[in-house]
């Protein structure tokens, strides 16, 4: 079996590679990124430096690999950042996917393709309409969400128009060790780690703490991706979520519980989003009916893993 993971050097890509290398020890694993990784991802991976927005490069790569499975993870993945770079977000996320699909069609290949959409496409949903299932209306509140609607619908369109075996997933918030800054758990964790090292005053800058989000450990999420790729119905879409919303305040409280530092909290208006959804909770009954997937890693365990990861990173950076 030949497997291609786009964005393998990213947060989710590294965890997915670890899962697939264990699940398919005899598979040929390939991964793409814009540049060589700063750290080794793992043995058994053939790494390709390509620009997914360049059709010629993608065509050549897919012609060479002839993949059986394609996990398309590469994307501009920050809703907050998408407000600052809306066109770049749209171009990057839509064009890369179209190039992959068009190359497969031109080469007359029929790999199973997993398209990573996002729960951001659902937007504001009233409490009485939750948990959110896959039939909910699409009402994105940021350019990132719009780009994911386009990716999602293009995946469906090319399944319907060309019978490409495309599967779509809509992950809700996921986090874990290795995630970059720009996301709520990591933004809190890096500040705590810096405070503990004496590199920052004992104040954490926060945004809206009342919002509730459906968090899942990234290691559970990539396990779901592999199961969907294996058992999912082409043309179908699957939510990936824990089904349990946690407030941002609770996330912060758990992080602070794991630190002995005396830390003050300060609201920073710059961290507030122009549109913020009060509560998000996912319905994963379709995924569970497909393969009996359940998240296995407790929320508090993931929070501690994120904090410990940033403690190591901040300490390492302070030595350089």
N, C-alpha and C positions, 0 to 999 in steps of 0.2 A: 504493500500500500504506500502511496505517495501523498503526503499531506503538506499543504502550504498554509502558513500562518502569516498574514500581513500584520505589521506592527508588532512583531515578536519581541522586540526590545523594550516595549512599553510595559506598564504596570500589569495589565491583564495578560498580555502576551507571554510574559515570562512565567506566570502561574499556569497558563494553558499549556505551554511547552512542557512544564514539569509533569502535568497530568497526562498528556498524550504520550510522552516518552515512557511513562510507566505502563499505561494502558495498551500501547502498541509498541512493544520493545523491538519488533522487527521492521517497523515502518521506516520509510525514508522521510525525515522531517526537514522541511525547508522553511525559512523565515525571511521576511523583508523588513527593511528599515531605511531611513534616509541616509544614515551614516553608520559607521562601525560602532558597536556598543562600547561604552567605557569599561564595562565589566563583562566577563564571560557569562553567557547565558546558560550553557550546559553542553556536555558532550553529545555527539550524535546529531547536531544541528548543522545543516548547510545554510550559511548566512548569505543573503543577497542584498547589496546596497542598490536600491532602485528608487526612482521617483514615481509613485503611483499615478501622478497626474500626467505622466509621459506615456502615451499609448504605445509607442514603439518599444519602450523598455519593458512594459507589461506583456506585450505580445511575445517578445523574445523569451521572457522568463517562463511564461506559461507553456510556450512551445517546447522549451527545454525540459521542464519538470513533468508535464503531462499529469497534473495532480488528479487524484481521485476525490480528495476532500479539500475545500478551501475554507478556512476560517478568516473572514474579513474583519479584523479588529482595528486596523489603522484608521485614525480619525483625529480631528481636533475635538477633544472630549470635554471641554469645560464650558458649561452654560454661562457662567459669569464672564469668562474671557470672550465669549461669542458676541457680547454686546459691544466690545471694543473693536473686534475684527469680524463683523458680520459677513462681509463678502468672502473673505479668506476662509471662514468656516464653511460657508455654503459651497464654494468652489472645491475646497479640499475634500469634503465628505461626499459630495455627489460625484465629482469627476473621477475620483479614484475608483469608486465602485463601478461606474459605467465602463471604465476602461477594462476592468477585470471581466465584466459580463461580455463586452463586445469582443474581447480577445478570445474568450471561450467559444463564442458563436463563430467567429472567423476561422478558428481552428477545428470546428466541428467536434468540440469536446463537451461532455456532459458530466462534469464533476458535481458532487453535492456541495452547495455553497451555503455557508451560514452567514447571514447578514445580521449585524449587530445594530438594532434600532435602539430605542430608549423609552423608558416610562415618561420622559420629559414630553413626549408627544401628546400625552393625555391632558396636560395642563390642569387647571382648577376643576376639581370634582367635589361636589357637595358631600358632606358626611353621610347622608342617607343613600348615596349612590356608591358607597364603598363597601367592601373592597372592589378595586377596579379590575374588571375583566377585559379580555381582548376585544370585546365588541363596543367598548366605551368610545364616545366621540373623540376626535383628535383636535385638541385646542392648545397648541404649543404657545408658550409665553416668552420664548427667547429664540434668537437665530439658530442656536444649536438644535433646539427642538424642531424647528422648521427643516433643518438639514436632515434630521433623522426621519421626519415624515417622508421626505423625498426618497431617502434610501429605502425605507420600509415599502413604500408604494412602488418604487422601481423594481424591487425584488419580486413583489406580487405580479407586477405587469409582465416581467420577462418570464415568469413561470406560466402565466396565462397565454402570452403571445408566442412563446418559443418552447414551452415545456421544459425549460431549464429546471433541474431539481433544486430549487432555492428554498431554504428554510429561513424564517425570520424569528429573532428573539427580541423581547423588550425587557431588558434588565432594569430593575429599580436600583436605588442607591446601593453600591457595593464598595467595600473598602477593605484594607488589610495592609500587611507589611509590603513596602516597595512603592506605595503610591506617592506621587509627587505633591508638592504644595498646590494650592488652588482649590482644595476640597475641604469641607468643614472639619472632618476628623484630623486631617494632616495639618491644617492651619492651626488648630488648637495644640496638637501634639508637638509641633516644632517650636511653638512659643514656650511650652512647658519645659521642653528639653533645653532651650536656650536659657531660661530662667534658672534652672537647676545648675547650669554650668557658669552662671554669673555673667552671661553674655547679653542679658536683657533685663530691664527693670522688672520688678515683680508685678507686672500688669499684663493681662491678656486682653487683646482687642477682639471684640465679638460683634456679630451682626444680630439677626433675629433669632432669639433662643426659644421662642414659643412654637415654631414650626415643628411638625412631626413628620418623620421620614421612615420609609421601610428599608432598613439596612440589612444586607447580607454579606457574609464574608466572601471575598473574592475567590477563595479556594473552593467554596461550595458552588459559586457561580460558574466557574470554568468546568466543574464536574457536570453541571447541568448542560453546558454547551456541548460537551462530548456525548452525553446521552441523547440530546436532541439531534445531533448530527447522525448518530447511529440509528435511532428509532423514529425520528420525526417524520411527519407526512409532508412531502414537498408542497409548497404553496401555503402551508399553514404558518401561524404565528403563535408564539408561546411567551407568556410573561415568565420572568425569573425573579422571585422575590421571597422574602421570609414570611410575609403575611402579618408581620408584627411591627407597627409603627413605634418609633422611639422619638421623644422630643430632643431637640438640639441641646436643651438645658440638661437633660439626663445624660446625654453623651458627654457634655462638659463635666458634669458631676462625677461620672465614672473615671474620667481622665484625672481629675483633681484628687480623687480618692487614692489613686496609685502614685501620687507625688507627695513628698514630705515638705515641699516648699510652701511658704506663705504667699499665696497668689491672690491679687485683686482682679476684679472683672470690670472692664470698661467698654461701653457700647461705642462702636465706631460707625457713624452714618455711612461712610464709604463702603462698608461691608454689607449694606442693605441692598437687595436686588430691587430693580424697578417694579417687578411683579413677583410676589412670593406666594406660593400655594400653602395654605395653612396646614393641611394634613394629606398624606399620601399613604395608601395601603394597597398592596397588590393581591389579586386573586390568582393563585397558582394551581387551581384545580385541574386545568387542562394539562399542564405539565405533569402533575402528579398522576393523572389518569394514564398518561403516556408511558411513564417509566418509573413511577413510585418514588420520584426524587423528593428528598427532604433535606433542608439545611441541617448540618450536624455540629457546626462550631458556634458556641454561645457568643452572644453580642459582647459580653464583658471580656471574654478571651481575646476577641479580635481587637477591642479597644486597647488592651494591654500590649498586644503584639505590635500595634501601630506606634504606641508610645515608646516601647523598647527599640523599635526600628529607628525612630528619630533620635533617640538618645545616642545610638551608635553613630548615626550619620553626623549629628551635630558635634560629637566628640572628635570624630575623624576630621571634619572640616576645620575645627579649631586648632588642630595640630599642624595643618598645612599652611 
